[in-house]
Amino acid sequence: MEPRQLPFRRQASGISTPVHAILAANDAITPAAAAREALIPITHLDIFEVPQTHFELFVDHLQETIDVTTRWFTTDFQ
């Protein structure tokens, strides 16, 4: 599905709360490029991206993902 066809992009413009998105650059399930495009309308957006796939995100990058998310909740999400 092309990013412009994602229904989420239209809905994302109504999101006013901060969003922390974690993306995997080589994700075939949720392609990072499509996710980034769909998230463009969100004003308060923090994107963290790792260079591998959807599943490696939770194996090879688990601690890094936890650390970045913890930082976001304790520092940026205020």
C-alpha positions as CSV (number, residue, x, y, z in Angstrom):
1,M,0.0,0.0,0.0
2,E,1.4,3.4,-1.0
3,P,1.8,5.8,2.0
4,R,-0.7,8.2,0.5
5,Q,-3.3,5.5,0.6
6,L,-2.9,4.8,4.3
7,P,-6.1,5.9,6.0
8,F,-4.1,6.6,9.1
9,R,-2.5,9.7,7.6
10,R,-5.9,11.5,7.4
11,Q,-6.7,10.4,10.9
12,A,-3.3,11.3,12.3
13,S,-3.9,15.0,11.7
14,G,-6.4,14.9,14.6
15,I,-3.8,13.6,17.1
16,S,-2.8,16.3,19.5
17,T,-1.0,14.2,22.1
18,P,2.7,13.5,21.8
19,V,3.6,10.3,19.9
20,H,6.7,8.1,20.2
21,A,7.1,5.9,17.2
22,I,9.6,3.0,17.1
23,L,10.4,1.9,13.5
24,A,12.6,-0.7,12.0
25,A,14.2,0.5,8.7
26,N,13.9,-2.9,7.0
27,D,10.5,-3.8,8.3
28,A,8.4,-5.7,5.8
29,I,5.4,-5.8,8.1
30,T,5.1,-2.1,8.8
31,P,7.5,-0.4,6.3
32,A,9.3,2.5,8.0
33,A,8.9,4.8,5.0
34,A,5.1,4.3,5.0
35,A,4.9,4.8,8.8
36,R,7.0,8.0,8.6
37,E,4.8,9.3,5.8
38,A,1.6,8.5,7.7
39,L,2.9,10.1,10.9
40,I,3.8,13.5,9.1
41,P,0.6,15.3,10.3
42,I,1.4,14.6,14.0
43,T,2.8,17.8,15.5
44,H,4.5,16.3,18.6
45,L,6.3,13.3,17.1
46,D,9.4,11.5,18.3
47,I,10.7,8.8,15.9
48,F,13.3,6.2,16.9
49,E,14.5,4.0,14.1
50,V,16.8,0.9,14.1
51,P,18.4,-0.4,10.9
52,Q,17.0,-3.9,11.0
53,T,13.6,-5.7,10.8
54,H,10.4,-5.8,12.8
55,F,11.5,-8.8,14.8
56,E,15.1,-7.8,15.4
57,L,13.7,-4.6,16.9
58,F,12.6,-6.7,19.9
59,V,15.6,-9.0,20.0
60,D,18.7,-7.2,18.9
61,H,17.6,-3.7,20.0
62,L,15.4,-4.5,23.0
63,Q,17.4,-2.6,25.7
64,E,18.0,0.3,23.4
65,T,14.3,0.5,22.7
66,I,13.5,0.3,26.4
67,D,16.0,3.1,27.1
68,V,14.8,5.4,24.4
69,T,11.2,4.9,25.4
70,T,11.9,5.4,29.1
71,R,13.8,8.7,28.2
72,W,10.8,9.8,26.2
73,F,8.3,9.1,29.0
74,T,10.4,10.7,31.7
75,T,11.9,13.7,29.7
76,D,10.1,14.4,26.5
77,F,6.5,13.5,27.3
78,Q,5.8,16.4,29.6
